[in-house]
Amino acid sequence: MEEVCARFVSQKISKARWRPLPAAALQPPELFATGSWDNEDNRISVWSVGDAGSADLNGEYQGEPQLLCDIRHNGDVMDMQFLDQERIVVASSTGSVTVFRHHQNNQTLSASHRWENAHYHADQYTACGGAACTGVICNNPEIVTVGEDGRINLFRADQKDAVRTIDNADSSTLHAVTFLRTTEILTVNSIGQLKIWDFRQQRNEPAQIFSLTGDRVPLHCVDRHPNQQHIVATGGQDGMLSIWDIRQGTMPVSLLNAHEAEMWEVHFHLSNPDHLFTCSEDGSLWHWDTSTDVSEKPSFLHQGGRSTAYLSHSTINQSVVSAWLSNDPTKDRMEITNLIPNQTLSVNTLDVLGPCLVYGTDAEAIYVNRQLFA
């Protein structure tokens, strides 16, 4: 797999995120940030992969990611999101939420704002009361965090106190959160539930609750389809990929067999949402492709050394036609490719932007593929 560049970093990587591109940008992303976990000294790091001077004769990028700057982080990095081009919001296992600023003129990182004990178990002001902040999502200037304490916080980037806190949002651990609309968020929890919260409502109750039937399998990750807000993907402890249509019913429309262990992250491709990516404790990273005609796939999907599986999925009739909700299994075959043939330790995180994929592992390495759809 010559298109993947690896960099060994002597830290278990828990999160990796591309810096978002400016609205009119045509070039691929060049910077990403990582966070570590389970190290004595955890760090937030910013890396560069863009350098025209390092292309070979065929114009293909050569060379590993270069460290631009890093800064110490107190606790494990549980989640991380770019707020804008310069600021990164980081969720800590200590319960705090920190906004780091990347100073591009001198390549340094500094903590510009911190909400201590944003999440806590018993008492916000006792030293041992911190509860892990498990998830963060940003829609500048708004920041939403969820935690082990079942609490939801709505912050604004430059305000000292929370704009809104829902103290007992959940009796179980909230694992992840995403925006549905500017005023609505979606959370997943450790008993297989997906809940919609509307910040316009004053009462601290979810607007809707969805759940996996039967076993209450913990859900670890969630992502919303970038163009069709009613389509949501989740992954959990059993490694299954669930696709939900939140306009109808309270159960997933598709349950797809996926990984052999916990699914840690799921991401729709922002500009090409027929493609979805998942990563797992089992050491695999899967590319799910629902673009309709399999025969027109780019040739790289058929190269040897990668496991490719076809899978039909039938669901109930949909008014909006989406490959993820399609009810015609003959027309819609889904192609699944494992992008890591030699699986080892857990793949904890991935991010995809344009033609570029970055992922991080417990094998203390980060990997970049800049030609995902070559």
N, C-alpha and C positions, 0 to 999 in steps of 0.2 A: 504494500500500500504506500507507494512512493509519494502520494500527494499529502500525506499526513506528517506534520513536523511534531516531534516530541521534545519536551524539556523536563528534565528531572529537577525537582525543586526542594527536596529534603523536607517536605511538609505534606501531610495529607490534605488534599484540596476538597473543601466542602462546597464551594460555590465559584462559578465562573460566569461573567457577564460581559458581553460586548458593550462598548460605549455606543450609545445611539448616534446615528448619523444626522447631520443637519438636514432639514426638509428637502433641500434641492440637490443633495449630494448624489453624484453618479458613481463615485469610486466605492470599492468595498470597504468595510470597516478596518481600521488599523490598530485600534487600542481595545484591550479588554482588562477587566479587573478580576482578581481572585481573592478568596478568603480561605483560611485553613481551619482545621479542627483537630482536637485530640493531640495537640502539641503543647509542650511546656510554654512555648512562646508563639502564640498565634499571630498571624499577620494579614493585613490587607495589602495587596500588591497590584501595581499597574504595569501592564506589559504592552510592548509594541510588536506587531508583525509586519508593519508596512515599511518596505524599503525598496524602492525601484532598483537600487544598486545591487540588490542581491538576487536578481532574476538570472536564470541561466540562459543559454543560447535560444531555447525554445520559448523564452518569456515566462517560464514557470518559476514560481517563488521558491527560493532555496533558503534554508537556514531556520534556526529555532527562534521562538519568541525571546525578545530581549527585555530584561527587567528595567523599567524606567525609574520606579521608586516604590518604597514600601513603608509601612508604619505598623507599630505594634497594636494588637487588638486584645482587649481584656475579655477572656472567655472564648468559647468556640463560636465561629461564624455560622449562624443557623440559616441566615438568608441574606440576600444582598440585591439591591436594585439601583440602577442609575436614576437619579432624580432629573438630571439634565446633563449637558456636556461636561460639567465640571464636578458635580456633587454625586456622591454615592451614599446610599442609606444602608446601614448594616444592622442586622438583628443579632443580639448576643445571647448565649446560653445563660448569662448572668441576669437577664431580664432588661438590660438597657438597650436603647436604640441610639445609634450615633450617625451623624451626617459628617462624612469626610469630604474635604475639598481637594481636588487634584489641581495643583498650580502648574500650569503647563509651561509658564515662562522659565521656571527654574527646576521643573520636574521634582516637586516634593508633594507630600500628602500631609494634611493637617486636619485635626478634628475641629469642625466649625460649630457643631452643636451636638448636645447629648441630652437625651431624656433618661435619666437614671431610674432604675426600677419602674420602667414603663409596665412591666409585668412582674407580679409578686404573688406569693401564696397567702400569707397571713396578714402581714403588716408591711406597708410600703417602706417603713423607716427602720425596720430591723435589719441587721447585717445579713442574716441567713435567710431572709424571706424571699429572695429573688426566684422568679419562675422564668424558665427559658422563653425568650421571644422566638417563636418558631417560624413566623412568616411576615413578610413586608411587601407591600405593593405601592407604587407611586403613580400619581397623576398630578404633576407639578401644578401648584405648590402643595397638594395634599398627599399625605402619607398615611396609610392604614397598616396597623400591626395587629397580629394575633399571637396568642401564647398558650403555654401549658396550663396557665391559670384559667383558661376559658374566657379571657377578657379580649375585647376589641377596642383599640384606640384609634381615633382619628386625629392626626397632628397636621399642622401647617408648618412648612419648612422653617419659617423665621419666628414662630411663636413659641414662647417658653412653655406654656401649658397646653394640655390636650384640648382640642376643640370639642371633642365628644368622647366619652368613655362608656362602653356598655359592659358593666362589671361582671355580671353573671350571664354572659351571652351563651355560654355552653357549660354543661356540667362535666364534660370530658375535655380532653386536650384538643385545641384547634391546631391543625397542622399547616394549613396554607390558606391563602386568600388571593382573590383577584377582583378587579373592577369589572362589573357588568356594564354599567353606565356611569356617568359622572357622580350620580347620587346613590348608586346601588353597588353593593359588593356581594361576593359569594365566598363562603367559607366551607372547608371540609374538616371533619373531625375524626377522632379515634374510634368512633362506633359506626362508621360507614354512612354518615349523614352529610348532605350538602344543603346549606342554608343560604337563603337570599336575605340580605338586610338592606333596608331603605333608610338612608340618613335623613330623609325628609320627615319620617315618622318620629314622633317624640317618644313613643313607647319603646321599651328595650326588648322587643320581641321580633323574631324573624318574620319576614313577609311570607316566606314559603319554606317548606322543608321537604327535601327529597331523600330517599334512602335506598341503599342496597337491600334487597330482600334476604331473608334467611340470616346467614351468619353476619354478624356486625363486624365486617372486616375493616380495620382502620384504613382511612384514606390519607395519603401522604402529600398528594400534589394535585393541582387543578390548573387548567388553562382554558380561556375562552376563545372561540373562533374569532379571528380579527374582523371579519366582515359580517358575520351572522351571529349576533350576540346571544341567540337562543341556543346555540350549539356549544356544549361544554364537554371537555375531556377530563377525566380523573384517573389516577392510578393509586394503588394501595399496597397493603402488606402482602397480598396474594399474587402480586405481579400482573393482575388483570388490567386491561385498558377498558374503561367504561366511557361510552358516549351518551350524553344526555341531551334531550330536547326540553328545555325548561318551560316551554309553552304548554306542555301537555303531560299528564300523568305525573307520578311521583317516583318512577323507577327509570333506570337507564334504558335507552332504546337498543343499545348494542353492548354486549359484554364479549370482549375479544381476548382469547387466551394470548398471553404475552410472555412475560419473564418468569423465571423459575424462583425468584425471590422478590423482595420489596422493590416496587417501582418508586424511584426517588423524585424524578422530575418528568413532566410532560410539557411539550411546547409545540404549538402550531407554528408553521413558518408564516411570518408576518405578511409577506407579500405574495406568498404562494401556498395558501392554507389547505390545498389538497395534500400537502405534505406535513407529516407530524413526526416528532422525534421523542423517544422515551429512553431513559437509562435506568439501570438497576444494580442492586446489591450483587446480582449474579455475574457482574462483570461485562454485561452486554449493553450495546447502544443500538436501538432499532430505529430504522427509517421506515415509516408507514406511508405508502404512496397510493392514493385513491384516484389519481388522475385517470380518466376513464379507459383509454385504449392502451393496454399493456404492450401491444406490438410497437407502439411509438416511443417506448421508453428510451432514454439515453443508454448507450451501449454499456456504460460503466456498471449498470445495475446487473448485467449478465456475466460479468467476469467471474472466473473461477475463484475459489477460496472464500466465497461469501455464501452464507446460507440464505436462500431466497425461498419464500413460501407464498403460495396463493391461498386466498381465504375468502370465502363468500360470506356475506352477512345480510340477512333479511330482517327488515324492521317494518314497523307500521307505516301506512301511507303518510306522505308529507305534502304540505301545501307548497313549501319552499324546497326546491330541489337542491340538495347538497349531496356530494359524494358520501359524506359521513352519515347521512340519514337515508340514503337511497334504498328503495325496496325491491330493486331488480338485481338479484344476485348474478344473473348471467351477464348483465351489462357492466356491473361493477365488481371486478375482481380487485382485491387489494394486494398490492405487492409489498412484502416486508423484507427488508435487508438488514442483516446484522453488520454494522459498520466496524465492529471489532472482532476479527476472526479468532484471535488468540486471547480468550477471556481469562482474566486473572482475578484481581481484587475488585471491590465495588467501584462502579462508576457513579459518583455521587451527584454530578451536576453536568449540565450541558447548556449551551446557548447557541442559537442559530440566527444569523442576520445576513440577508443577501446570499452570496455564494459561500459564506464562511460558517464553519462549525468550530466551537471550542468545547472541550470537555476535560474534567478533572477527576482524579481517582485516588483511592486509598494507597495506590502504589507510588504515591508521592510524585506524580507526574501530571503535566498538562499537555494536551494534544490539540493541534490546530489543523483543520482541513480547509483550505481556501478555495477549493474547486469542487464543491459539493455536487453541483449539477453539470460538471464538465462533460 
